[in-house]
Amino acid sequence: MQSKRIATVLTAAALATALAAPATAWADPTPAPVESGTASQEPTPPTPGGKEVKADGGFVKLTLAANLLDGLKAKGVVLTQLTADCKVPKDETGKPYLPPVTALSLGVQAGEIAAVDAKIAGNVAFADTCIGMVNAKGEKGVVLSNLAADLSTGTITAKLQNEKGVTDVKLGTFERPALDAKTVDVAANAVALDAAVNLDAALAAQVNADLGVNVLVGGGPLLAIDSEISLDNAVNLAVDLGLDLNLNANANVNLVTTLGGVLGGLLGGGK
């Protein structure tokens, strides 16, 4: 019976989300309406003059922090994955099914990558996904959808559906990756984004109020990102992103010289 009540709460929230914010809203050139007093979380464009490279695929894995999951469970908050279009999934018998969420494996839907201040910038929209959070005792719930990464500010954004409607929110923040050979794979035309994300304090307060339980802690660990963003193969990343490969080349030359000298001495080549 509890699962049925939770599914009912999520169905109502998910339906409102689907009606108020289509899954393709991120790519819509017209910004979605934002409630009064809520700051827009539109992707921040790179600094004017910086060249942008379009993303054409890739993968994103979001692993939720273990401490966060334990805290939710202890407070009776159910965290579940809905269908991509924000509906409660059903099992083979047609009954509501609430699969638990510990990690999300998503594709890259769209985006642009650029270089600003020797770091990766731009924005990336993840493939359609929808997550429900429900206070099992209080029968209150929220839905999160339209996950994206704003690489120019180091934030993960989403749309939050609660009883008041849909708003753009900031889920958390992460350290922007440096522009170097570790992050940019020139041979594969790809950019790696591996970072720890900390929960945004404003979102934590909002969701706690929506669920009627004090469970989320602002600034605490939220999730870890492990991703590879594939970019347009027709571009030269070293040129377009301004990656200085000479540093690596010089390091290799120095290493070869050093090893050559050591081996030469061992083999008597220096006599």
N, C-alpha and C positions, 0 to 999 in steps of 0.2 A: 504493500500500500504506500509505503514511503516513496518508493521509486516512482509510482504513479503520480503522487503529489508533486514531486520534484519535476517530473516531465511536464506536468500541467503548467507549473510556473515558468519553465523554460520555453514551452510552446508559446505562451502569451508574449514573453519578452522577445523571442526569436521572430514571431510574426510581426511585431511592431518594428523590429530592426529591418526585416525584409521590405516592409512597406515604406519605411522612412528613409532607408539608405541602401540602394542597390549595391550588390557586391562589386560593381564596376565603378563606383563613385570616385575612387582614387584617381582614375584616369580622366574623369570628366573635367573639361576646362573651366567649368563654372563651379566655384567653391561651394561646398555644402553649407547650408545655413547653420550658424553657431548660436547657441543660447546666449542671452545677455549675460555678461560677466565672465564668459568662458573664452579664453584666448584661443585663436585659431592655431592649429598645429599643422598647417600646410608645409610641405617640404621646403626647406630653405635653399634657394638657388645658389650655385657657386658664384664666386666673385666675378663680376663682369670682365670679359676678356679671356677667361679660362676656357680651354677647349673641352667640350663634353663628348664622351664616348658612350654610345647607347649599349645597354645590356640586352643580350639576346637569349638569356637562359641562365641556368645554374641551379644550385641547391642551397637550402638553408635548413639547418637543424637547430631548434630552440629547445634546450634542456632546462626544465624548471628546477630551481634550487631545492635541494632535499629539505632544508629547514623550513622553507615556505610551504611545501607540501605537507610536512608534519604538522605545522601550525594550523593549516586549513582543516586537516582531518581532526585535530584535537578540538576545534571549535565547532565541528559539525557542518563545515562548509564543503559542499560537493563541487568538485571541479571536473567538468566533462567536455568532451569534444562533440559539437553538433555537426550536421552536414555542412558542406561548403556554402550552401545557400541559407544557412541559419535555421534549420529545422531539426526537431528531435529525431534521431535515427530510430529505426525499428529493426527488431530481429527477424529471423525467418518465419516466425509465427505471427508477425504483425504487431507485436507488443513493443512499447517504448523501450529503447535500449540506451543506457547511459555509460558509454565507455570512458573509463578514467583517463586523465591526461597527466603524463609525466614528461613527455617530450613531443615536439611537433617536427615532422619532416616535410618541408614545403619546397615548392619550386619558386623560381624568380619569375614574376609576371612581366615586369617592365622596370625601366629605370635608366638613369644616366650617371656616369662616373666622371669625375674631374679631379684636378689637383689644386689645392688651395693651401698656402702656407706650409708646403712640404708635407702635407697630409692628404689622405683621400677625402674627397667631398662628393656631393651629389645626392641622389635619392634612389631608393629601390623599393618597389612594391612586391610583397610576397604573394604567392598564389592564394586564392580565396580560401579562407578558413574561418571558423567561428567557434568560440569557446563560451560555455555557460558556467556561471558561478551561482550556487544556490545555498542559502541558509536553510538546511533541512528542517530545523525546528520552527523558525519564524516564517518559512515559506515565502522568502523574499529572494529575488534573483536579479542578476545583470548578465548582459551578453557583450562580449568583445569580438570585434571583427575588423576586417581591412587592415591587417598588420603591415607595417612598412618601416623602413629604416631611413632616417634623415642623417646621412653621413657628414653633412656640412656642420651639424650641431652636435652629433653624437647622441641621437635620441631614437628610441623605438616608439612609434605612434600607432594609434588604432582608433576605432569608433566605439564608444561606450553607449549601450542602450540600457536605460533604467526607466523607472516609472514616469519620469519627466520627458523623455524623448531620447534623441540621439545627439551626442556631442563628440567632437574631435578631442582626443586626450593624448597625453604623453605617458607611456607606460613606464619608461625608465631611461637612464642615461648610460653611456659607455664611453671609453676613451677612444678617440678617433685614431685609426691606424696610420702609422707613418708611411710616407711615400718611399718605399725602398724595394729591393729585389725580393725580400721575404714576403711582402704583401702583393706585389705585382709580378705575375708570371708572364713575361714577354713572349715566350715560346708558345704558350697555350692561350694567349690573349685573355687572361683572367685575373681577377682581383680577389684576394682572400680577406674575409672579415671574421676574425676570431676575437671575441671580447666577452667580458663579464658585464652584465647589465644590472644596475641597482634600481630598485623600485622608486618611482617618483612619489614624493611626499603628498602632493595634492591629489594624485590618483588614489593613494592609499586611504586618505581621509574620506574621499568621495565614496569609494566602494565600501568602506567600513560603515558609513552612514546608510548607504543603500541596502546593505545586508542586515543592518541592525546588530552587528557584532564587531568587537574590536579584535581584528585578526591580522590585518596587514600593517607592516611597519615601514614607514618612509625611509629611504636610504639603505634599506636592507637588501640582501641578494635577491634578485628576481629570476634571472635565467642566464644561461651561457649560450652565445652564438657561435656556431661553427658553420661557415659558409664559403662557397666559391661562386663568384659571379662571373659568368661568361660574357665576354664583350665582342663587339663587331670584329670579325676576322679581317676585314678589309683595312683596318687602321693599324698604324704603327704605335703601339703603346709607349714605347720609349720616347718617341717624339711628341705625341699628343699629350702625354701626362708629364713630360719633362723629367723622366727618370734618368738619373746620372749613372750609367753603367760603367763609366770609367773607374769609379771607386772599386767595383768588383774586379775589373780587369787588372788594375794596379795591384790589388791584393793577391790575385792569382800569380802575377808576374813575380812578386816578392816571395811568395811561397815556393814557386818553382826554383827561383834562384837560391833560396835558403836550402831546400832539399837537395838541389844539385851539388851545392858546396859540401853538405854533410856526407852525401853518398860518395862524392868524389874523394873525400878524405878517407873514408872507410875502405874504398877500393884501390886507394893509391893513385887515383887520377891526378891528384895535385902534386905528385913528385916528379 
